[in-house]
Amino acid sequence: MSLRKISSAVLLATSVAWGLAQAQCAPSPIYAGPPMRSAPEAVWQKDFKRSIDGELPVELQKALGDALDKMLAHVPAASVAVAIPGEGIWSTTRGLARKEPPQPVVPDQPFQVASTAKTFTAAVVLQLVEEGKLRLDDTIDRWFPDAPNAKLTTIEQLLRHTSGLVSFNALPSLGAAYRTPADVIALGMSQKPQFCPGTNWSYTNTGYAMLGVIVEKVDGAPFADVLTKRLIKPLALKHTAMRKPGVELPVATGHAAGRPVDAPDQYATPYAAGALASTAGDLAVFWHALLAGKVLPGEAVHRMFTGMPAMLGPYVGSNAFYGMGVQLYDVPDGPGLMLGHSGGIEGFTSIVAYVPADDVYIAVSFNEKKVPAEAGLWALLRAVRTYRVLH
């Protein structure tokens, strides 16, 4: 299906709703959504350019390994990484890639890391902005003339989830089989917008799928190739790739309540919104490079963490705020303030974050949907804190 052509039946069913939404929306929206935050200025006083090359102290590696072994009582396998600027990085993968029949993981085996891919997508978009090939205030009618509020919805609103577009994965009609980017975008576009662009916040994978298509049109290559050229190869992310339908990758098997999930093609469906396969080590390296200014100029990185609405709806209680492809977490009785992104997809949970108070990057991926990766991050951070008290 062409991205510019949706079936006449779908257009007829939604044209009235779209027309009303367009008529009622203003070019200069008044934001009335969840309260916003920005990363504190003190965060940017850190020296992010310090290297994470080298190995962490043996005693700390053992403490982290012990914490990981305790996690494996709850998940089949885990890919984890801890990087401390000026000291080094520790990363490993342990456990069962598949429980039935038992199949151990191999070193550096990728996991599906879901929405952590959004930071990669946002970084590529912002690179194109820096190069003058895109503007944050470009409206999407150039690429998606049939989208609701196309002449009002901007690139920045797609990045920030303030477009009002319905997320395609929230629709029962999505199904479990692979769907093309054109399919999932058409699904999201076929729904009445949740609100006028720029007036509220709601997480939408549809917007990030659109960003992937826009990148392809602007950079003249498939999104996976653009990602490889701009991020994966320059940063030597040797275990990171976008999932493609029908292409086998040595990815660990996902699980739900301990049972294997056997539907690998569905992992390609999220496209630029979350089809990434990677390791915790690669995620930590990418985030270090991002904050160190190796991916974008510092000013562009800072802007990613400004004007971040609280993540409400299904995310209420998460103590998280959303910027341009990034999240700001604030968990006072735990890790405290963190900059990062989490992800979840059938059979997997992931998170990668920088913790300013501890000056440490931590990434965790589990191949078990029922256990949040945040629990693993907190366990590893406690191990770091305990080690520092003792040493």
C-alpha positions in Angstrom: 0.0 0.0 0.0 1.4 3.4 -0.9 2.0 5.8 2.0 0.2 8.5 0.1 -2.9 6.4 -0.7 -5.2 4.8 1.8 -8.2 2.9 0.6 -11.2 5.0 -0.3 -13.3 3.1 2.3 -11.0 4.1 5.1 -10.8 7.7 3.8 -14.6 7.9 3.6 -15.0 6.6 7.1 -12.5 9.0 8.6 -12.8 12.1 6.5 -15.5 13.8 8.6 -13.5 13.2 11.8 -10.3 14.5 10.2 -12.1 17.6 8.8 -13.4 18.5 12.2 -10.0 18.0 13.9 -8.3 20.1 11.2 -10.9 22.9 11.5 -10.7 23.0 15.3 -6.9 23.0 15.5 -4.7 26.1 15.5 -1.3 26.6 13.9 -0.1 28.1 17.3 -1.4 25.5 19.8 -1.8 26.1 23.5 -0.3 23.2 25.4 -2.6 21.9 28.1 -1.1 18.4 28.8 0.8 16.9 31.7 3.3 19.0 33.6 6.7 19.4 32.0 10.2 19.2 33.3 13.7 19.6 31.8 17.0 18.0 32.7 18.5 20.1 35.5 21.4 22.4 34.4 23.7 20.6 36.8 23.5 17.5 34.7 25.3 19.3 31.8 28.2 20.3 34.1 29.4 16.7 33.9 32.4 15.9 31.8 30.7 13.5 29.4 33.8 13.3 27.1 35.7 11.0 29.6 36.3 7.6 28.0 34.6 4.4 29.1 37.3 2.2 27.5 39.0 -0.3 29.7 37.8 -2.7 32.4 36.2 -2.0 35.7 38.0 -3.2 38.9 37.8 -7.0 39.4 36.0 -6.6 42.8 33.3 -4.5 41.2 32.9 -6.9 38.3 32.3 -9.7 40.8 29.7 -7.6 42.7 27.9 -6.9 39.5 28.1 -10.5 38.5 26.6 -11.6 41.8 23.7 -9.1 41.3 23.2 -10.5 37.8 23.1 -14.1 39.1 20.3 -13.2 41.4 18.3 -11.7 38.5 18.6 -15.0 36.6 16.3 -16.6 39.2 13.5 -14.5 37.7 14.3 -14.3 33.9 15.7 -16.8 31.4 18.6 -14.6 30.4 19.9 -11.1 30.7 22.2 -8.8 28.8 23.7 -6.2 31.1 26.3 -3.4 31.0 27.8 -0.9 33.5 30.0 1.8 32.2 31.8 4.4 34.4 33.5 7.3 32.7 37.2 7.5 33.3 37.2 3.9 34.6 35.8 1.4 32.0 32.9 -0.8 31.0 31.7 -4.3 32.1 29.2 -6.1 30.0 28.0 -9.7 29.8 25.1 -11.9 28.7 24.1 -14.9 30.9 21.3 -17.4 31.1 19.1 -19.3 28.6 18.4 -17.9 25.2 15.5 -20.3 25.2 14.0 -22.3 28.1 12.2 -25.0 26.0 14.3 -26.8 25.0 17.0 -25.3 27.1 19.5 -23.3 25.0 22.2 -21.2 26.7 23.0 -17.7 25.4 26.2 -17.1 23.5 28.5 -14.2 24.1 27.1 -10.8 22.9 23.8 -12.4 21.8 21.4 -9.6 20.8 18.0 -9.1 22.5 15.0 -7.2 21.1 15.4 -3.8 22.8 12.1 -2.3 21.6 11.6 1.4 22.2 15.2 2.1 23.2 15.4 2.4 19.4 13.5 5.7 19.5 16.7 7.5 20.7 18.5 6.2 17.7 15.7 7.4 15.4 15.6 10.8 17.1 19.4 11.1 16.8 19.3 10.5 13.0 16.4 13.0 12.6 18.3 15.6 14.6 21.5 14.9 12.5 19.4 15.8 9.4 18.2 18.9 11.2 21.8 19.9 11.9 22.7 19.3 8.3 19.9 21.6 7.1 18.0 18.8 5.4 15.1 19.0 7.8 13.6 21.5 10.2 11.9 20.7 13.5 9.0 22.9 12.5 8.6 21.2 9.1 5.0 19.9 8.8 4.3 16.4 7.7 2.0 17.2 4.8 5.1 17.0 2.5 5.3 13.3 3.2 1.9 12.4 4.5 -0.7 14.7 2.9 -3.6 12.5 3.9 -2.7 12.4 7.6 -5.0 14.0 10.0 -3.9 17.6 10.8 -1.0 17.1 8.3 -0.5 20.8 7.7 -0.2 21.5 11.5 1.7 18.5 12.7 5.5 19.0 12.9 8.6 16.9 13.0 9.2 18.0 16.6 5.7 16.9 17.6 6.4 13.5 16.2 9.6 13.3 18.2 7.9 14.4 21.4 4.7 12.4 21.1 2.6 15.5 21.0 1.1 15.0 17.6 -2.2 13.4 18.8 -1.8 10.5 16.4 -3.1 7.2 17.7 -0.4 4.5 18.2 -0.8 1.7 15.8 0.1 -1.0 18.4 -3.0 0.1 20.4 -5.3 -1.2 17.6 -6.6 -4.8 17.7 -6.4 -4.9 14.0 -2.6 -4.8 14.1 -2.3 -8.6 14.7 0.8 -10.6 15.3 2.0 -11.0 11.8 4.5 -8.7 10.2 3.1 -5.4 9.0 5.0 -3.0 6.7 5.7 0.6 7.7 3.0 1.7 5.2 0.5 -0.6 6.9 1.1 0.6 10.4 1.2 4.2 9.5 -2.1 3.8 7.6 -3.6 2.1 10.7 -2.6 5.1 12.9 -3.7 7.6 10.3 -7.1 6.0 10.0 -8.1 6.9 13.6 -9.5 10.1 14.8 -6.7 12.1 16.4 -6.6 12.1 20.2 -6.1 15.9 20.4 -4.8 18.8 18.3 -1.1 18.8 17.5 1.0 20.4 20.3 -1.8 20.6 22.8 -1.2 17.4 24.8 1.0 14.3 25.1 0.3 10.7 24.3 2.9 8.0 23.4 2.5 7.0 19.7 4.6 4.5 17.7 2.8 5.8 14.6 4.8 9.0 14.8 8.1 7.3 15.0 7.2 5.0 12.1 6.5 8.2 10.1 9.9 9.6 11.2 11.5 6.5 9.7 9.9 7.1 6.4 10.8 10.7 6.4 14.4 9.8 7.1 14.3 7.4 4.1 12.9 10.1 1.8 15.4 12.7 2.9 18.5 10.6 3.1 17.6 8.5 0.0 18.2 5.0 1.5 16.3 2.4 3.6 16.1 3.4 7.3 18.2 0.4 8.4 20.9 1.4 6.0 20.8 5.0 7.2 21.0 3.8 10.8 24.0 1.7 10.0 25.8 4.5 8.1 25.2 7.2 10.6 25.3 5.4 14.0 26.1 1.7 14.0 29.3 1.7 12.0 30.8 5.0 13.3 30.2 3.9 16.9 31.3 0.3 16.2 28.0 -1.1 17.6 28.9 -4.6 16.4 25.9 -6.3 17.8 23.1 -3.9 16.8 20.8 -4.2 13.8 17.2 -3.3 12.8 15.0 -6.4 12.5 13.8 -7.1 9.0 11.0 -9.5 8.0 12.2 -12.9 6.9 15.8 -12.2 7.9 17.1 -14.4 10.7 19.3 -12.8 13.4 20.9 -14.7 16.4 18.5 -12.9 18.8 17.6 -14.6 22.0 14.0 -16.0 22.2 11.5 -13.8 24.0 9.4 -15.3 26.9 6.1 -14.5 28.6 5.7 -15.9 32.1 8.5 -18.4 31.2 7.0 -19.6 28.0 8.9 -19.0 24.7 7.4 -16.5 22.3 7.6 -17.9 18.7 6.7 -15.0 16.4 10.0 -13.5 15.2 8.5 -11.5 12.3 6.4 -9.4 14.6 9.7 -7.9 15.9 10.2 -6.1 12.5 6.8 -4.4 12.6 7.7 -1.5 14.9 10.3 -0.3 12.3 11.8 3.0 13.4 9.7 2.9 16.6 11.2 -0.2 18.1 12.6 -2.9 15.8 16.1 -2.7 17.1 18.1 -5.8 18.2 21.1 -5.0 20.3 23.1 -5.8 23.5 23.3 -3.9 26.7 26.9 -3.2 25.9 26.1 -1.5 22.6 23.3 0.5 24.2 25.6 1.8 26.9 28.2 2.7 24.3 25.6 4.6 22.2 24.3 6.6 25.2 27.8 7.5 26.2 28.5 8.7 22.7 25.3 10.7 22.6 25.9 12.6 25.8 29.6 13.0 24.9 28.6 15.0 21.8 29.9 12.3 19.3 26.4 11.9 17.7 25.1 15.5 17.9 26.4 18.8 19.1 25.9 19.4 22.8 23.3 22.1 22.3 21.1 19.7 20.3 21.5 17.0 22.9 20.4 19.4 25.7 17.3 20.4 23.7 16.3 16.7 23.6 15.8 16.9 27.4 13.8 20.2 27.5 10.0 20.7 27.8 9.4 17.0 28.7 5.8 16.2 29.7 5.1 13.7 32.4 4.4 10.3 30.9 0.8 9.6 31.9 -1.9 7.2 30.6 -0.5 3.6 30.9 2.8 5.1 32.1 1.3 6.9 35.2 3.4 6.2 38.2 6.5 5.7 36.2 8.1 8.9 37.4 9.2 9.5 33.8 9.1 12.5 31.5 9.4 12.4 27.7 11.5 14.7 25.4 12.8 14.2 21.9 13.3 10.4 21.8 14.6 10.4 25.4 13.2 10.0 28.9 14.0 11.7 32.2 13.3 9.5 35.2 13.1 10.7 38.8 12.8 8.0 41.4 13.7 9.6 44.7 13.6 6.3 46.7 15.7 4.4 44.2 18.2 5.5 41.5 17.1 9.1 41.7 17.4 11.2 38.5 18.3 9.3 35.3 18.5 10.1 31.6 17.7 7.3 29.3 15.0 5.2 27.5 13.1 2.0 28.3 11.4 -0.4 26.0 9.1 -3.4 26.0 7.9 -5.8 23.3 6.4 -9.3 23.3 8.9 -11.4 25.3 11.4 -8.6 26.2 12.0 -5.6 28.4 14.9 -3.2 28.3 16.3 0.0 29.7 19.4 2.1 29.3 20.2 5.1 31.5 22.8 7.5 32.7 22.6 8.2 36.5 24.2 11.6 37.1 24.5 11.2 40.9 26.6 8.1 40.5 28.2 9.1 37.2 27.4 5.7 35.7 25.7 4.3 32.6 23.6 1.1 33.0 21.8 -1.0 30.4 19.7 -4.1 31.0 17.7 -6.3 28.6 15.7 -9.3 29.8 14.1 -12.0 27.5 11.1 -12.1 29.8 8.2 -9.7 29.3 6.8 -10.1 32.9 10.0 -8.8 34.6 10.8 -5.0 34.2 14.4 -4.3 33.2 14.2 -1.3 35.6 14.5 -3.9 38.4 17.8 -5.1 37.0 19.1 -1.6 36.6 18.3 -0.9 40.3 20.0 -4.1 41.4 23.2 -3.2 39.4 23.2 0.4 40.7 22.9 -0.9 44.3 25.9 -3.1 43.7 27.9 -0.1 42.4 26.9 2.0 45.4 27.7 -0.7 47.9 31.1 -1.3 46.3 32.0 2.4 46.5 31.0 2.5 50.2 33.3 -0.4 50.9 36.2 0.9 48.8 
